[in-house]
């Protein structure tokens, strides 16, 4: 999957705003020329510490927000693990997931930027909140048609996603889920841990359908996990 088409309106908006800003500066050039001499002089020595302090403040704010989000996610995970016997994973909210959830459920789903996914014998459920989680969506295993691994472009790099196809009320929608890493400095779960989660969800899905006597999804070849040792041996 590629989200480039979703970034096109934003690109046009930035281009239009840039043109307006440049045009405004050109039109106001005489006023700017009269205003600049009236501004107080700032020496290079004084400006450098001020600039560095501003950058440091922005970095600190971003770090506090990031750590706060991770702490909230961990608190929600602990609460869910205490209440459910299934696995609890962290998902990353993005535009395509918002769109597909809204199309499937017919309403806007209030997900946190980092939400939790519970996979148990009943199905998949999505949770937001902190120490007191609130369920925002739930899909029984009988509604899930298949689960597969894929990838999409996030920013400028590909990331692995779990594509869960859900059928409800005659609509069949594929939900692209990015599994988020719950540690500072990491973005998404990748490689062997990612494929282990996909396999566990597939196993829960098949077991639930077998218990209800429903048609099982076709078996696919096992997902290959390439380790560093295998790469070294191939060289």
Secondary structure, 3 states (H helix, E strand, C coil): CCCHHHHHHHHHHHHHHHHHHHHHHHHCHHHHHHHHCCCCCCCHHHHHHHHHHHHHHHHHHHHHHHHHHHHHHHHHHHHHHHHCCCEEEEEECCHHHHHHHHHHHCCCCCCCCEEEEEECCCEEEEEECCCCCEEEEEEEHHHEEEEEEEEEEECCEEEEEEEEEEEECCEEEEEEEEEECCCCCCCECCHHHHHHHHHHHHHHHHHHHHHHCCCCCCCCCCCCCCCHHHHHHHC
